[in-house]
Amino acid sequence: MTTIHVFDPALCCSTGVCGVEADQALITFAADVDWAKKNGAQIERFNLAQQPTAFADNATVKGFLERSGQEALPLILVNGDIALAGRYPSRAELARWAGVKEAAETAQGSCCGGKTSCC
Amino acid sequence: MKFLDSAPRFLFFTGKGGVGKTSLACATAIQLAEAGRRVLLVSTDPASNVGQVFGVSIGNKITPISDVPRLFALEIDPEAAAQAYRDRIVGPVRGKLPETVVKGIEEQLSGACTTEIAAFDEFTALLTDSQIASAYDHVVFDTAPTGHTIRLLQLPVAWSGFLEAGKGDASCLGPLAGLEKQRAQYNAAVQALADGRRSRLILVARAQNSALREAARTHGELAAIGLTQQFLIVNGLLPETEATLDPLAKAIYGREQAALAAMPDELRALSRDDVPLKPFNLVGLAALRQLLVETAPQPDAAAGESVALRAPSLSDLIDDIAAEGHGLVMLMGKGGVGKTTLAAAVAVELARRGLPVHLTTSDPAAHLTETLHGSMAHLTVSRIDPHGETERYRQEVLRTKGAHLDAQGRALLDEDLRSPCTEEIAVFQAFSRVIREAGEKFVVMDTAPTGHTLLLLDATGAYHREVARMLDAKGAHYTTPMMQLQDPKRTKVLLVTLAETTPVLEAANLQADLRRAGIEPWAWVINNSVAAARPRAPLLRKRAQNELAEVEKVATVHARRYAAVPLLEEEPVGVERLLKLADHDP
């Protein structure tokens, strides 16, 4: 089973609605994660402000933070390897990593079907 | 005193600022301790002055009050609680993660949300700690859980599930996410509050319509979470004997009796004690022992020298404000000092001079808006309603940012928009919209009571840092609301206080907070001054004399400029009476 670990920057909350301005990328991603999990994907998110030990205890993440700084977050690990950094994955990317069939969802899903980086 | 009869373990005193909660809580604690019980007196007010009342330095640890055997006190300092919370989160990674990352985490955890939750955490610990239970017979709380804290007890179902699971994909819990282990403690605290044999709530009010309405609201909110054992104390009533002695005393007596007669039904149903106005300041042990003693009528009618206070009037201040032609005027201060009334007085006086004015309030208890609406040229009135603004913010985010989501995604977003933090964001946005207007007209703003102002500044500061980070990089030119508040040309902050020890101290603390945020208060306004009203009744004269030292402190130590507004015979409602508040020496 594929495991996806998302290391978020220091956020008040994962949808960003507590921020001064609600962040579209966070809102979209929260919905995508919810969708993927409901379809059987294994995804876990860690918030730097609330679970910093999860960052410090993972050598890959710790090294990444030392090299690139917190500005380079989010960092996404798939089965422990770096899969993506600096932006959130699209629903399609999540689906591909987790081996979930996207099927009819794409049509009404996020703006970024496929490999575009419009999000 | 009925509220003391077979007192349960937990006693909560609550009410608006300035109604005398602290004095009553202290007097109660003394009385119980002197009756042989072991008592812990707890203040949850960020500007606690329990220490000052006893002349002891207390702070964030249980401290014995040496003058009263068996009495101990504790001041929960929300800032210190928040710092401890931050240390708990950040401590384990210090030295493991880069220093800049650690600083970033601390910055994220320095918001008002963290402070509030950390203080709430300490509060619930006192209700559930078994050591406290065995060491003390009574725990007397000065200030009950209100507003925000109640919301924390009513977390959406999904969040409770999250907290019980102990981990998961953090929903928008903000700093609560780090506190999942406290869930059992929260449940136990709610049970303790809801148990009438363990908990009693004492609503403290003055005999004023607005204070009584506020008490009725608190009664409803706290009854809804199960705190049903409630008593009412009407504090500081002018004795009837005084009423015959001068027109001001007669008017005040009449006003108070009318307010009591018109008291909301839900308060009328409660067991009630009346505490008469005392001629002395309620500081020190001797004074506090007197407070709950039913004394004979006050000193002889000849007592009390006449007092003539010479102080600048509100109109003098408004001359300087008007000279700018436009700008933001913010009235700040603790609850109960009369911010709403003074904001309205400033607004009508500016409008009377033909200047364009927008008066706005975020105080849920504000009733002047209706009185004033449409009744004066050059004046517009609006109200920032936190609930309405929050709902608008939710709908706006769902409509825009939630537009492309499927039904499931929208439901998730909707749930997260119930976060305890969104109200602050929503009120901040409404606030920013309003202050933009101050470029071409006067905007007079009344800020809601206790803590709220600082939350607002905090959101303003966070917004400023975010905008600055984005735009500095581009070398762009910008003005954030924070910069507007810090610019004395654009913004004048008036600190409102009463000429009494505690309110002056609280205003001075608020001034220090504002200065830390880079905002220099422009003037102080002493409201409801008995000395400025030149009373003849002896009890009022005595109080007027007590005021002089406080006025002196404001004039020489605290304020750069100040004004005193007299206590009026009639309650200042309506344009005509409001204009009287700004009058030069009558």
HADDOCK unambig.tbl for C-alpha pairs under 7 A between the chains (distance, minus, plus):
assign (segid A and resid 10 and name CA) (segid B and resid 105 and name CA) 5.95 0.50 0.50
assign (segid A and resid 10 and name CA) (segid B and resid 108 and name CA) 6.38 0.50 0.50
assign (segid A and resid 11 and name CA) (segid B and resid 108 and name CA) 6.96 0.50 0.50
assign (segid A and resid 12 and name CA) (segid B and resid 108 and name CA) 6.96 0.50 0.50
assign (segid A and resid 12 and name CA) (segid B and resid 174 and name CA) 4.78 0.50 0.50
assign (segid A and resid 13 and name CA) (segid B and resid 171 and name CA) 6.60 0.50 0.50
assign (segid A and resid 13 and name CA) (segid B and resid 172 and name CA) 4.48 0.50 0.50
assign (segid A and resid 13 and name CA) (segid B and resid 173 and name CA) 6.27 0.50 0.50
assign (segid A and resid 13 and name CA) (segid B and resid 174 and name CA) 5.10 0.50 0.50
assign (segid A and resid 14 and name CA) (segid B and resid 170 and name CA) 6.48 0.50 0.50
assign (segid A and resid 14 and name CA) (segid B and resid 171 and name CA) 6.31 0.50 0.50
assign (segid A and resid 14 and name CA) (segid B and resid 172 and name CA) 6.05 0.50 0.50
assign (segid A and resid 15 and name CA) (segid B and resid 172 and name CA) 6.53 0.50 0.50
assign (segid A and resid 17 and name CA) (segid B and resid 417 and name CA) 6.36 0.50 0.50
assign (segid A and resid 17 and name CA) (segid B and resid 422 and name CA) 6.97 0.50 0.50
assign (segid A and resid 18 and name CA) (segid B and resid 421 and name CA) 5.56 0.50 0.50
assign (segid A and resid 18 and name CA) (segid B and resid 422 and name CA) 5.57 0.50 0.50
assign (segid A and resid 20 and name CA) (segid B and resid 425 and name CA) 6.26 0.50 0.50
assign (segid A and resid 20 and name CA) (segid B and resid 463 and name CA) 5.80 0.50 0.50
assign (segid A and resid 24 and name CA) (segid B and resid 401 and name CA) 5.64 0.50 0.50
assign (segid A and resid 31 and name CA) (segid B and resid 409 and name CA) 4.49 0.50 0.50
assign (segid A and resid 31 and name CA) (segid B and resid 412 and name CA) 6.91 0.50 0.50
assign (segid A and resid 44 and name CA) (segid B and resid 169 and name CA) 6.15 0.50 0.50
assign (segid A and resid 45 and name CA) (segid B and resid 169 and name CA) 5.65 0.50 0.50
assign (segid A and resid 48 and name CA) (segid B and resid 105 and name CA) 6.76 0.50 0.50
assign (segid A and resid 49 and name CA) (segid B and resid 105 and name CA) 4.86 0.50 0.50
assign (segid A and resid 49 and name CA) (segid B and resid 108 and name CA) 6.45 0.50 0.50
assign (segid A and resid 49 and name CA) (segid B and resid 109 and name CA) 6.85 0.50 0.50
assign (segid A and resid 50 and name CA) (segid B and resid 89 and name CA) 6.90 0.50 0.50
assign (segid A and resid 50 and name CA) (segid B and resid 177 and name CA) 6.91 0.50 0.50
assign (segid A and resid 50 and name CA) (segid B and resid 178 and name CA) 5.90 0.50 0.50
assign (segid A and resid 52 and name CA) (segid B and resid 93 and name CA) 6.65 0.50 0.50
assign (segid A and resid 53 and name CA) (segid B and resid 92 and name CA) 6.89 0.50 0.50
assign (segid A and resid 53 and name CA) (segid B and resid 93 and name CA) 6.02 0.50 0.50
assign (segid A and resid 56 and name CA) (segid B and resid 93 and name CA) 6.37 0.50 0.50
assign (segid A and resid 56 and name CA) (segid B and resid 96 and name CA) 6.16 0.50 0.50
assign (segid A and resid 56 and name CA) (segid B and resid 97 and name CA) 6.06 0.50 0.50
assign (segid A and resid 62 and name CA) (segid B and resid 97 and name CA) 6.85 0.50 0.50
assign (segid A and resid 66 and name CA) (segid B and resid 98 and name CA) 6.19 0.50 0.50
assign (segid A and resid 70 and name CA) (segid B and resid 101 and name CA) 6.12 0.50 0.50
assign (segid A and resid 108 and name CA) (segid B and resid 406 and name CA) 6.74 0.50 0.50
assign (segid A and resid 109 and name CA) (segid B and resid 405 and name CA) 6.55 0.50 0.50
assign (segid A and resid 109 and name CA) (segid B and resid 406 and name CA) 6.51 0.50 0.50
assign (segid A and resid 110 and name CA) (segid B and resid 404 and name CA) 6.41 0.50 0.50
assign (segid A and resid 110 and name CA) (segid B and resid 405 and name CA) 6.83 0.50 0.50
